[in-house]
């Protein structure tokens, strides 16, 4: 990870200090392993030890600093000779401050500085020592004012560390999330454990874990957890007299019924019959995951059908199945001979008489043959996508869609599952009762699977890889398409190509009507700036048509211009871009009108002198635009944004 990315994410993170504690150990003390409940810094105050962070060894002597992410296993090995060992543990939690751009979210996903491991000896330890002692004394005070002071000191501490990391060229080490997840499963398989809880426990995300398990172990996390639980259950069945209820609770299941159902599905036999039939534990050797998939149970037990039907184990002749399902050979020969005689006999002179039985049989056979050769009405069709030709349902009924929610909804289709909907989105009410699957880039494969979809629409390579094995999945590369191209493709996918064309015909008509209204009001030729932020005495000024926050409606469809400093960048921009501008020069980037993205917790600038000195603000041309409404760029949201933006501009004239 580059230090530049490290600092960028620290600058955009919301930090909460969870604990600051001092621990003193003697050389003979036993320091048990400790799994970090959050991101943490460890600071060696005096003495020396060796530390293992997830099996990576670091020296940990006076003034050394270590960092580990949530879920990291810390093991301390004290020196045999020496004084007491004392260290300080600073536990903190960091999340991206909202709203966060897609670039920051992607950077956090790829290079999370709060999960990285690193350790070093500072070249100038005195300053860190003083700040550490001050944090300890204020934290022990316990008051709100003291906690605020600790937070301020922590930022100074991190700044000092960042400077030292830069000067000393320290390298970061990414944690092995897959090993962390496996170890956590092995330690906690007896507890109810979902993929969301697992990801939370090790400081990752469900999407990242699913991708790692599929790429390296070719299975899902839930399947791997089931393998661990079934292995333990098998041992308990063979080596103990525990009841099914006890084994169920001991392997993470709520009751014997759900445990038995999973066991039978996994081994092909119920737990009771397994225990009764398998007498020697050595017939069940430990196997790798790959071996276990194909050779998990002896072929003897694969004949098992269900709990109630035992007839398949009887010898031939003991079951009604063998006595009644086959006619005798003599009966078969007599029937064939009768048919042959009927087919060879001459036709009667009276051709108007009823057809012979053999002729009727022949006619029926011909009719059946003709029916078999008549192709059934096609229930699927093939479409071309960026992933090649994909067969999709002719009329999909259960659609799961991520991010591109409004495009599907505008075509008259209500999905059965969608990614999280931002508060204030144009379609928030329409989708309030639909199953939510998590953020658009972290949809849970297990939850999607439970919905039994017949079509999935995704916006990225990562989401495609996570979900495409569940049902026909279409990747829409929306960032490389115009809105018209995107909606046209989705229309083709769901069998509503004509409706998709009509949507944009109507939208363009409304755009022209809106432009005429703005022209008549003397607004269309005015300049417009779009901004977001303000907490750090700076504003993110949008300088592209694809950033969101209404930029596509203002700069592309309505054709309005930004101030020259911004417009030059808009004209050449091909992505979603914005520029951080300090309040001191913000007036140069401010148009006749300013749309400012609004959200809970935004900076209150009503009494800020520099902000209020901007002409657009003084003249009442500062217009809020809800973050949720302006976050999406689907056709449903674009329609709502167009209405809001035009109405807001016209209201300033009225």
N, C-alpha and C positions, 0 to 999 in steps of 0.2 A: 504494500500500500504506500502511495506517495504521501509525504508529509503535507503537501498542499491540499489533498483530498481530506486528510485527517483534520486539518484546521478548518476547512470549509464546513464539515459536518459538526464540529464542536461549536462553530459560530451559529449554526442554525438549530442547535439542539436545546430542548428544555430539560434542565437538570434538577433532580431532587436528591438531596442528601438523605440517606436512610439511617446511617449510623457512623459514628467515629469512636473507635474503641482502642484501648491499649491492652496488650497481652504480654505477660511476663512468664517465662518458662526457665526452669533450672535444667542443667545439662542432663540430669537423669530422668526428667519428666517425660512422660509418654504423650506425644502430641497426636491425637487421632486425626485421620483424614477428614477434611472439611470441604463440602461442596458449596461454592460461592452462590448465595441466593440472588445476587445481582452483580453488575459490573463492580470492580473493586481495585483500589490501589493498596499495596502493602509497602510499608516504609520501615526499614530496619533501624531502630533507634540506637541499640547498642548490642554488643555480642555478635555471634555469627552462627549460621546454619546453612544447610542446603535445602532448597525448596524444589519440589516437583509440581509443575503445573501441567496436569494431564500427561504425565510421564516425561515431560520436558524439564531437564534439570537446569536450575539457575543458582549461582552463588547468591547468598543473602546475608551479607555482612553489614557492618555499620554504614548507614546512609544509603544503602542500596534501595532502589525503587523497583517494584514489580507491578505489572498490571495483568489482570485476567478478566474474562467475560463471565456472564452469568452461566452457571452450570459447570464451571471449571473445577476440577478436583485438586485441592491443595493438600500436599503432604510435606510436613516439616521434619527434617532430620537434624537434630541438634549435634553440635560438635562434642566429642567425648571429653575434651579438656577445654576449660575456659570458664568465663563468668556467666552470669545470667544472660539469657537472650530475651530482648524486648523488641516488640514491633508494634506498629500502629496499622489498623485496618480501617480503610475508608470505603464504605459501601455507598454506591450511588446508582440512580436509575436515569437513563437518558432516552428521550424520544424526540423525533423531529417536531419542531414547532409548526403548528398549522396556520395557514395553509402552506403546504410544501409542494414545490414544483416536481414534475415527473422526473426531471434530471436528478434532483436531490434524492428522491425515493429510490431511483435506480442505483445511485451511488451508494446509498446506505445498504441496499441489498447486496451489492458486490463487495464493498469494502467498509465494513462496519468497524469504526475505531473503538467502539465501546465493547467489542468482543475480542479484539486482538490481544495477543500475548506479547509482552516484551519486558525486558529487565536490563538495568544498567546502573552504573555507579556515577552519580553526578560529579562533574568536575568542580562545582562550587556548592557544597552541601549545606552551608550555614543558613542560607536564605530558606531553603526547604525545611530545615529543622525548626526554624523559628515559626514559620507558618503552620507547621504540623502541631507544634506545642500550643499555638494560639487557637487552632481549631479544636483541639482536645479540651482546653479550659473553657471555651465558650459553649461547646456541645454539652459538657457536664453541667453548665448553668441551667440549661433546660428551657429557658424562656423563648418567646417568639423573636424578640430582638436579638438574642444571642444566636438563634438558629439562622437568622438572616445574615448575621455577621459571619457565621461559618460558611454560608453559601458564597459570600463575597470573597472570603479567604480562599475557598476552594478554587474559584476562578483564577485568583492570583497564583495559586499553587499549580494549576494546569498550565497557565501561561508560562510559568517558570520552567515546567517540564518540557513544554513544546519548544522553548528556546534552546534548552539543553539537548533535546532530541535532534534539533536542527544542527547545532554546533558539533555534536558528537557523532552524527550520522548513524543513529540507532536504527536497526532493522526491525520490522514488525513481523509477527508470525500469526497466520490465521489459525484459529482452532479447528481441529478435525471434528466437524459437527456430526458426521456419521458415527464415529466412535463414541462421541459424547452421548448421542441418542441411544446407541446399542447398550452402553454401560448403564444408562439411566433405566432402560427397559429391564435389563437383567436385575437391577437392584429394586425395582418397583413394580414388577409384573403382577404382584399380588394385590395391587391397588387398582381401582377403576382408572383407566388411563386412555384419554382420547389423543388424537394427533395434535389438537390445539393445546392441550395441557402439556404434552411432550415438548412441543415447540416453545411454549412459554417457559418451561423448566430449564431449557438449555439456552434460552435467549435467541431463538431462531424464529422462523416462520413456517407454517404448514406447507406452503408451496416449496420452499427451499428443501425441507426434509423429504417431501415426496419425490422431488427431482433427484436428490442424492441417492435415495433407496432404489429408485428405478434405474438410475444410470449405473450404479455399482453393484447392487444385489439383485436387480431385475425383479423386484417385488415392491409392494407398498409397505409403509411402516406398520399398518395394522396387521398385515399378513405376517410380517416378521415377529411382531408381538405375539400373535397367535401361535407361531412355531415355538416360541419360548414357553408360553403357557402350557401348550399341549405336551411338550417334553417334560415339564415339571409334573403335570397331571398324570402322565403315564408312569412316572417314577412313584408317585404317591399311591396310585392304584396297585402297583405290583409289590411295593415294599412296606405298605402300611395297611392298617385296618380302618382308616379314616372313612367316614360316610361321604356320600356324594355331596351333601350340603357343605361339609367341612372342606372338601377338596375344591369345591366351587369358590368358596370364600377365600381359600388360600391361594387361588390362581387368578383372582381378579374378576370373578363373575358374581353377579348379584344373587343368584339362586341356582339350585341343582338343575332346573329345567333348561335355562339358557346355557349352562355349562354342558349338559348332556347333548343338546342340539348342536353346539359347536364341535364337540368331541366326535359325534357321529359323522358330521359333515367332513371333518378332517381325516379320520381314520377309516370311515366306511363301516363302523360298527359302534354299538352303544357302549358306554363305559362298563356297565354290568357284564355284558357278554364278553367284552374284552378281558376283564379281570378273570372271568370263569374259564375262558378258552386258552389264555396265555399263561402257562404255568412257570416258564423259565424266563427270568428277566434278561438273560444273555441273548435271547433271540431278538432283542431290540437294541442293536448297537447304536452308538452316537453317529449321526450322519451329518454331512454338510447340507446346507439349504438346498443345493441343486439335487443331491441324491434324495433328499426327503420328499421332493415333489413327486418323484416317479416311483419310489420304492418304500413308501411310508408304511405299507401294510402287506402282509402275506396274501397271495392270490386266493388262498382258502377263504378269507373273509370278504373278498370283493364280491362274493355271490350273495351277500346279505341284501335283502330287499327292504324289509321294515320290521318293526317290533312284533307285529301281530301274526305275520305269515311265516310259519316255519316249514311249510310243505316242500320247499326247494331242497331241504336237507334229507328228505326221505329217499329210499331206494326206489328204483323204477318198479311200478306196480302197486306201491303202497299209497299213491296219491291219485285222486280223481283227475288230476291234470294229465296223467299219462294214459288213463283208461278212456277218456272221452275226447281228447283233442285230435286223435288220428283215426280215420275210417280204416276198416280192414282192407287187405290187399285184394281179396276176392271181390268185395263190393266195388272197388275202384275199377277192376278189369271188366266187370259186368256193365258198369256205366259207360265205359269207353266203347265197348262192343255195341251197345244199343245206339250210341250216337253215330257210329260208323255205318250201321245198317240203315239208319234213317237217312243219312246223307247220300247213300248209294241207290236207294229205291227210286223207280221212275215216278215222274210227276203224274198226278191224276188227270184224266181227260177234261174234267170240268175245271177250267182255270179260274172260275169265279169263286170257287169254294175257299174256305178259310185256309190260310197257310199251315203247313205241317209244323209240328213242334220243332223239328230240326231247322226248318226255314226261319221260324221265329227266333230260335237261338242264334242262328247265323246273323239275322238282321240286328238283333240286340248287340252281338259282338261287334258287328261293323259300326253300329252307332257309337258303342263305347270307344272303339278305336278312333273314330272320327273326333269324338269329344276330347280324347287324350291328345290328338294332334293339333287341336285348335288352341292357339296360345291364349293363356289367361291374360286378363287386363293387367298391364304393368303397374306395380305398386311403388316402384322406385324409378329414379332417373339419374343420369350421370351428368355432373357439371364439372367444368374445368376450374381449378383453383391454383393458387401458388404452390400447393402441395401435390399437384397432379390431379388426375381425374378422380372424383369421389362420388360414390353412389349415395344419394340422399332420398328420403321418403318423398313420394309424390305430393302428399298433403301432410306435412309434419304436424303432430298434435301436441307434443311435449318438448318444447324448445327451451334450452338453457342458453342464456346470452350474458356475456361479460362486457362491461363498459358501453357497448353500442346499444344500450337499452332503448333509447328513444327512437332509433331507426326502426327497430322491430315493432315497437308499440305503435308508431305512426302508420305502419302497414296493416293495422287492425288485428295484431296478434298479441295476446297476453302470455308471456313466458311462464313456465312453471318454476323457474329458478333464475335469479339475477345476482350480479355482484352488488355490493352495498350501494345504496342510493344516498348521495349527498343531501343533507338537510337543505330544503329550499329549492331542490331541483324541480323543473317544470312538471315532471311526471311523478313526483313524490307520492301524491295521493293515489294515482292509478296503480302503483306498485306496492302499496303499503301492506297488502296481504300476501304478497308473493314471497316465497322462500328466499332469504338472503344467504349468499354463499361466501361472504367475506369480501375484502378489497378486490378490485378487478384483477390485480396481478397476483393474488394469493388465494384463489378459490380452492376450497377443500375438495379433492377428488372423491373422498368417501361420501361427502354430502351430495355431490353431483350424482354419484352412482345410486344413492338411495332414491333419487328422483326419477330414475328409470327414463331418461330422456331419449327421444328418437332423433334429435338433432342438437348439436352444440355449436354456437358461434362465438369465436374468441378473437381477441385483438392483437395477440403477440405470439412469438415463437415459444416462449416459456409456457404460456397457458395451453397452447396446442400440445406440447410435449406432455404436459401433466394430464390432459383429459382425452386425447384422441383415441385411446383404447376403449373408452367407455361406450361411445356411440359415434356415428358419423359426425366428424368435426370439421368445420370450415374456418380457416384462418383468413381474416379480413385485414390486410396490411394498411390500416386506415391512415397511418402517417404518410404513406406514399401515394395516397389517392385524394382526388377532390371529393367534396361532399356528394356531388352528383354521381360520381363513379362508385363511391362506397354504397350509397343507397340503392343504386341500380344493381350492384352485385348481390346485396342482401335480398332485394326483390326477386332476383333470379333464383337464389338459394331456396327461398320459402315459397316459390311459385306465384309471386305477385309482381311480375315485371311491369305490367301496365300500370298497376297502382303506384309503383315507385316513380314512374315517369310523371304521373299525374301530381304526385306530391310536390315535385320541383317545378312543374308548370305553374301550379297554384302559388308556390312560394315566390317565384320570380315575378309573378303578376303583383303580389302584395308588396314586393320590394319596390317596383316601379311606382306604385301608388304612394308608398311611404316617401320616396324621393320627391315626388310632386308636392306632397304636403310640406316637407322640409324646405323645398325651394320657395314655395309660396310664403313661408314664414321667415325667409331670409336666413336660414340656418345651414342649409346644405353646403355652402361654401366656407363655413367656419371651420377652424381647426379643433381637433379633439385629441386629448391625451387620456391614456388608461393607466392607472397606477394601483399599487398594492403595497401595504406595509406601513412603516412610519415609526416603529418602536425604537429603532436604533438611529433616529435622526436622519433617515434616508428613505427613499421610496424606490421600489422596483417599477421602472417605467417600461411598459410593453413596447417593443419595437419590431413586432412581426404580426402577420395576419393569423397565425396559427396558435397563438399563445392561449386563447380562451379569454375569459373576462369580457366578452363582447367584441373582441378585436376582429373576428371574422365578419361579423355583421357590420361594424363601423367602417373598417378599412377595405373590405372586399366587396360586400354586396351593396352597401349604401355609397361606397366610393368616396367617403369623406377623408380628409387629409389630416395628418399630424403636423406639429411644428417641424420646421425644416430639419433640425438636428435629429429628430426621430424618423421623419419620412425618408431620409436618405438610407437609413438602415432597413426600414420596412420594404423599400423597393427592391432590395437585393437579398432579403432574408428568405430562407427556405425551410426554417424550422420554427420551433416554439421558443422565442427568445425575449429576454427582458434585461434591462440594465439598471444597476443600483446607482442612484443619484442622490447626493447629499442635499440637505435642505438649503445650504448656502447657495447652490447654483440651480435649484430645482425650478425656479421661475423661467429659466431659459428653455426648459423642456415642457412647459405648461401651455396647453392650447387655450382657445377661447372657452372650451368646455373641458371639464375633467370628470371622467368616470372613475370612481375609487371603489375597488373591491371591498365589500363589507362582510364581516364575520364576527362571531363571538370572540371577545378578547382583543379586538383590534385596538390600536393606539388611539386614544382620545386627543385630538389635536385642536380642539375648539379654542384653547387659550394659548396656542403656540404662536408667537409673534411672526416668525419667518413664514410659517404656513399661511397665516392669515394675511400676509402681505402679497401673496400671489394674486394677480388681477382676477382670475377666474373664481377664486374663492371669495374675494371681496364682493364680486358682482352677483353672487348667488348662483354661479354656474358650476358648482361642485355637486355632482350627482352620484349617489351611492348605487352600486349594482351588487346584488346578493351573490356571494361566492358560489353557493349551490346552483343558483339559476344559470350562472355564466361559466360553470366548470365544464359542461359538456358542449360538444359541437354537432350533435345529431340533429336531424331535420325537425324533430319534435321540439328540442330545446332552441334551435335557431329561430323557429317561428315565435316562441315565447320571448326570446331575447329581442327580436326585431320589434315586437309590440312594445316591450318595456322601454327600449332605448328611444324609439321615436316618440312615444308618449312623454317620456321624461324631458326630452329636448323641447318639444312643443310647449310643455307646461311652463318653461322658463319665459317664453314670450307672452303667454297668457297672464 
